[in-house]
């Protein structure tokens, strides 16, 4: 079992709670995934955490349904509840409204929705977010790009992905003001063929470093074949391209799932008090971490180059580790979304001294300076 740590929870903290296997045996948790569990991305990470929760909590029963299209979750929710589930985790942004609908339909069932912002008495929200790590990856990308053109293969143009791209671009330009982040959208979470095509197109346009939101190692593998660099996403992908993956983002959803389910068993979470339960888990919770492999923040292949690149009197390597330490503290002393920040149209979108709130991050629509490409809902 992975080591547990504290987290930001805007709700009952439930410290010191004791649960028995008898209490846990009454819980049957169902997980609904947007992709296949073998995607090596988002759904695989959630399913690994489901299995970790089963190992960590004697008596807990879980089940899952994979490859449920966004917008079509309600029938699946009906079925898992018919089969006995009394806790339901819906794990994609596009399931949000259907989860809320189901929460009203089944007031005695507890729901938790990943990455969304709508809640009710029996429906919580949770997120292990990568924006801090994307900023760190951006520092590396800006330092290592030779063309100053960095590619990003995005899934859907929703606020979650937009804040990650923005943080990535702000990191890149913090060390390389000439850097651009060039975005191509897939409008899919899982589409290896489209991810390969988008990566090849971006390479043909001169992009030599890549990040992405797509639930396979396709971008990593495609970039590697062309000699381009990349970052791992969700799961350890450095093994697929050990000479070209610089670092990446890693997640451990079990930290949230175990905490949530233990609180359900103890009675701290129930059908009347989930409206203010929102897990917003960042670096300081250990639910997310930096690296393309577990336990290795930066691929050793790139350490020398990052130490050689200077930003003022500090090497990029030292800057990365300084920011990592600052953001991993119990009370972080640095946040990428602290102003002043201008969008790509030159407007101040975050005033000096202000740090964006969780709600503002969840509703983010503007594009940061250096971001190039189509951007739905961009403020005029």
C-alpha positions in Angstrom: 0.0 0.0 0.0 1.2 3.5 -0.8 2.1 5.8 2.0 -0.9 8.0 3.1 -0.6 11.8 3.7 -2.7 14.8 4.6 -4.8 16.6 2.0 -6.9 19.7 1.5 -10.5 18.8 2.3 -13.1 21.4 2.6 -15.2 19.4 5.0 -15.2 17.2 8.0 -11.7 16.0 8.6 -12.6 13.0 10.6 -9.3 12.6 12.3 -8.9 9.7 14.7 -11.7 7.7 13.2 -11.7 3.9 13.7 -13.4 1.6 11.3 -14.0 -2.2 11.5 -14.1 -4.8 8.8 -17.7 -5.3 9.7 -18.4 -1.7 8.9 -16.5 -1.8 5.7 -18.3 -5.1 4.6 -21.4 -3.0 4.3 -19.8 -0.8 1.7 -19.8 -1.8 -2.0 -18.1 0.9 -4.0 -18.6 1.1 -7.8 -16.1 3.0 -10.1 -17.2 4.3 -13.5 -14.4 4.9 -16.0 -14.4 6.9 -19.2 -11.7 4.7 -20.7 -10.5 1.1 -20.6 -8.5 0.0 -17.5 -5.7 -0.9 -19.8 -5.3 2.6 -21.2 -2.1 3.2 -19.2 -3.5 6.6 -18.4 -6.3 8.1 -16.3 -8.6 5.1 -16.0 -5.7 2.7 -15.3 -4.6 5.1 -12.5 -8.0 5.1 -10.9 -8.3 1.3 -11.2 -4.9 0.8 -9.5 -6.2 3.0 -6.7 -9.4 1.0 -6.4 -7.3 -2.2 -6.0 -5.1 -0.4 -3.4 -8.2 0.6 -1.4 -9.4 -3.1 -1.4 -6.0 -4.2 0.0 -5.9 -1.4 2.5 -9.4 -1.8 3.9 -10.5 -5.3 4.9 -14.1 -6.0 4.1 -14.4 -3.4 1.4 -16.1 -4.7 -1.9 -15.5 -2.8 -5.2 -16.6 -3.2 -8.8 -16.0 -1.1 -11.9 -17.4 -0.4 -15.4 -14.9 0.7 -18.0 -15.2 2.7 -21.3 -18.4 4.5 -20.5 -18.9 7.4 -22.9 -19.3 10.9 -21.5 -22.9 11.9 -21.5 -24.0 8.3 -21.1 -23.3 7.5 -17.5 -26.8 7.5 -16.0 -27.7 4.0 -17.3 -24.4 2.6 -15.9 -25.1 4.3 -12.6 -28.6 2.8 -12.5 -27.1 -0.7 -13.1 -24.3 -0.6 -10.5 -26.8 0.6 -7.9 -29.2 -2.2 -8.9 -26.3 -4.6 -8.4 -25.9 -3.3 -4.8 -23.4 -0.4 -4.9 -24.0 2.1 -2.2 -21.0 4.3 -3.0 -20.4 5.4 -6.6 -17.3 7.1 -7.9 -17.6 8.7 -11.3 -14.2 9.5 -12.7 -14.5 11.9 -15.7 -15.5 15.5 -16.0 -18.2 14.7 -18.5 -20.0 12.6 -16.0 -20.7 15.6 -13.7 -24.3 16.5 -14.6 -25.4 12.8 -14.8 -23.8 12.2 -11.3 -25.8 15.1 -9.9 -28.9 13.8 -11.5 -28.3 10.3 -10.0 -27.6 11.8 -6.6 -31.1 13.3 -6.6 -32.6 10.1 -7.9 -30.8 7.9 -5.3 -30.7 10.0 -2.0 -29.5 7.0 0.1 -26.5 6.3 -2.1 -23.2 8.3 -1.7 -21.6 9.8 -4.8 -18.2 11.4 -5.5 -17.3 12.9 -8.8 -13.7 13.4 -10.0 -12.6 16.8 -11.5 -15.9 18.5 -11.3 -17.4 21.3 -9.1 -21.1 20.4 -8.6 -22.0 18.9 -5.3 -25.1 18.0 -3.2 -26.0 16.6 0.2 -25.0 13.1 -1.0 -22.4 14.0 -3.7 -18.8 15.1 -3.1 -16.1 16.1 -5.5 -12.4 15.2 -5.6 -9.4 16.0 -7.7 -5.6 15.2 -7.7 -4.5 18.1 -9.8 -1.3 18.5 -11.8 -1.0 22.2 -12.5 2.0 22.6 -10.1 3.8 19.8 -11.8 3.0 21.1 -15.2 4.7 24.3 -14.2 7.8 22.3 -13.2 7.7 20.4 -16.5 7.4 23.7 -18.3 10.6 24.9 -16.7 12.3 21.8 -18.1 10.7 22.1 -21.5 11.6 25.8 -21.9 15.2 25.0 -21.0 15.6 22.0 -23.3 13.8 23.0 -26.4 16.2 23.9 -29.2 13.5 25.3 -31.5 11.6 27.2 -28.8 8.5 25.4 -30.1 6.8 23.0 -27.6 3.9 20.8 -28.6 0.9 20.0 -26.5 -1.6 17.3 -27.6 -4.8 18.1 -25.6 -7.9 16.0 -25.0 -10.8 18.4 -24.5 -10.7 22.2 -24.2 -12.1 22.2 -20.7 -10.8 24.3 -17.8 -8.9 21.4 -16.2 -6.8 20.9 -19.4 -6.5 24.6 -20.0 -5.0 25.4 -16.6 -2.5 22.6 -17.1 -1.5 24.0 -20.5 -1.3 27.5 -19.1 0.9 26.4 -16.1 3.1 24.5 -18.6 3.5 27.6 -20.8 4.2 29.9 -17.9 6.9 27.5 -16.7 8.5 27.3 -20.1 8.5 31.1 -20.6 9.9 31.7 -17.1 13.2 30.3 -18.4 12.8 30.9 -22.1 10.7 34.0 -23.0 10.8 32.9 -26.7 9.1 29.6 -26.0 5.6 28.9 -27.5 3.3 26.0 -26.6 1.5 24.9 -29.7 -1.8 23.1 -29.0 -3.7 20.5 -31.0 -7.0 19.2 -29.6 -8.2 15.6 -30.0 -11.7 16.0 -28.5 -11.1 12.5 -27.0 -9.5 11.2 -23.8 -8.5 7.9 -25.5 -7.6 7.9 -29.1 -4.1 6.6 -29.9 -4.4 7.0 -33.7 -5.4 10.7 -33.4 -2.7 11.3 -30.8 -0.1 9.9 -33.1 -1.3 12.0 -36.0 -1.4 15.2 -33.9 2.2 14.5 -32.6 3.5 13.9 -36.1 1.9 17.1 -37.4 3.4 19.2 -34.5 6.8 17.6 -35.1 6.6 18.6 -38.8 5.9 22.2 -37.7 9.2 22.2 -35.7 8.0 21.3 -32.1 10.8 19.4 -30.4 9.4 18.8 -26.8 5.9 17.4 -26.0 3.3 17.2 -23.3 -0.2 15.8 -23.6 -3.5 14.8 -22.2 -4.4 11.4 -23.8 -4.6 8.1 -22.0 -1.8 6.1 -23.7 2.0 6.4 -24.2 1.4 7.2 -27.9 2.7 10.8 -27.8 5.8 9.6 -25.9 6.5 6.8 -28.3 5.8 8.9 -31.5 8.0 11.7 -30.3 10.8 9.3 -29.4 10.9 7.8 -32.9 11.5 11.3 -34.3 14.1 12.2 -31.7 11.8 14.7 -29.9 11.6 14.9 -26.1 8.4 14.4 -24.0 6.9 14.2 -20.5 5.1 11.2 -19.0 1.4 11.6 -18.1 -0.6 10.0 -15.2 1.4 6.8 -15.1 5.2 6.0 -15.4 6.0 6.3 -19.1 9.7 6.9 -19.0 10.1 3.1 -19.6 8.6 3.5 -23.1 11.3 6.1 -24.1 14.1 6.1 -21.5 16.4 8.4 -23.5 13.8 11.1 -24.4 11.2 11.3 -21.5 12.4 14.2 -19.3 10.0 13.9 -16.4 6.2 13.9 -16.0 3.2 13.8 -13.7 2.3 10.9 -11.5 -0.8 10.3 -9.5 -1.9 8.2 -6.5 -5.7 8.3 -6.3 -5.7 5.7 -3.4 -4.8 8.5 -0.9 -8.2 10.1 -1.6 -10.2 6.8 -2.0 -9.0 5.3 1.2 -9.6 8.4 3.2 -13.1 8.9 1.7 -14.2 5.3 2.2 -13.0 5.1 5.8 -14.9 8.3 6.6 -18.0 6.7 5.0 -17.6 3.6 7.1 -17.2 5.6 10.3 -20.2 7.7 9.6 -18.3 11.0 9.2 -19.5 11.1 5.6 -23.1 10.4 5.0 -26.0 11.2 2.7 -26.6 14.5 4.4 -23.2 16.2 4.6 -21.2 15.8 1.4 -22.1 19.2 -0.1 -19.0 20.8 1.2 -16.7 17.8 0.7 -14.1 18.7 -1.9 -10.7 17.0 -2.1 -8.3 19.3 -3.9 -5.1 17.3 -3.6 -1.8 18.9 -4.8 1.9 18.1 -4.3 1.8 18.6 -0.5 -0.7 15.7 -0.2 1.5 13.1 -2.0 -1.5 12.3 -4.2 0.5 13.7 -7.1 4.2 13.7 -7.7 6.9 14.8 -10.2 8.5 12.3 -12.5 8.4 9.9 -15.4 9.1 7.0 -13.0 8.1 6.6 -9.4 10.9 7.9 -7.1 12.8 9.8 -9.9 11.8 13.4 -10.3 14.0 14.0 -13.4 15.5 11.5 -15.9 19.3 11.5 -15.1 19.8 11.8 -18.9 18.8 15.5 -18.7 20.3 16.6 -15.3 23.5 18.0 -16.8 21.7 20.1 -19.4 19.3 21.5 -16.8 22.2 22.4 -14.6 24.0 24.1 -17.4 21.0 26.3 -18.3 20.9 29.4 -16.1 18.1 31.8 -15.1 19.9 34.7 -13.6 22.3 33.2 -11.0 20.3 30.0 -10.6 20.5 26.9 -12.8 17.1 25.6 -14.1 17.8 22.4 -12.2 18.1 24.3 -9.0 15.1 26.4 -9.8 13.0 23.3 -10.4 14.0 21.8 -7.1 13.4 25.1 -5.3 9.9 25.4 -6.7 9.2 21.7 -6.0 10.2 22.2 -2.3 8.1 25.4 -2.1 5.0 23.8 -3.5 5.4 20.5 -1.6 5.4 22.3 1.8 2.4 22.0 4.1 1.8 25.7 3.4 3.1 26.3 -0.1 5.1 29.5 -0.5 4.9 29.5 -4.3 1.9 29.1 -6.7 2.2 29.4 -10.5 -1.2 31.2 -10.6 -0.1 34.1 -8.4 -0.2 37.5 -10.2 0.6 39.5 -12.0 -0.3 37.3 -15.0 -1.3 38.4 -18.4 -3.2 36.4 -21.0 -2.0 36.0 -24.5 -4.0 39.1 -25.5 -1.9 41.1 -23.1 -4.6 41.6 -20.5 -4.0 41.3 -16.8 -6.0 38.2 -15.8 -4.5 37.7 -12.3 -3.6 41.0 -10.5 -0.4 41.3 -8.6 -0.5 39.6 -5.2 -3.6 37.5 -6.0 -3.6 33.7 -6.2 -6.4 32.0 -8.1 -8.9 30.1 -5.9 -10.0 26.6 -6.6 -13.2 27.9 -8.0 -11.3 30.2 -10.3 -9.0 27.4 -11.5 -12.0 25.2 -12.1 -13.5 27.9 -14.3 -10.4 29.1 -16.1 -10.9 29.9 -19.8 -8.1 32.4 -20.7 -4.9 31.4 -22.6 -1.5 32.2 -21.1 1.1 34.1 -23.0 3.0 31.8 -25.4 0.0 29.5 -26.0 -0.7 29.1 -29.7 -3.7 27.4 -31.2 -7.5 27.2 -31.1 -9.0 28.0 -27.6 -12.7 27.5 -27.1 -14.5 30.0 -24.8 -11.5 32.3 -24.8 -12.7 35.7 -23.4 -13.0 38.3 -26.1 
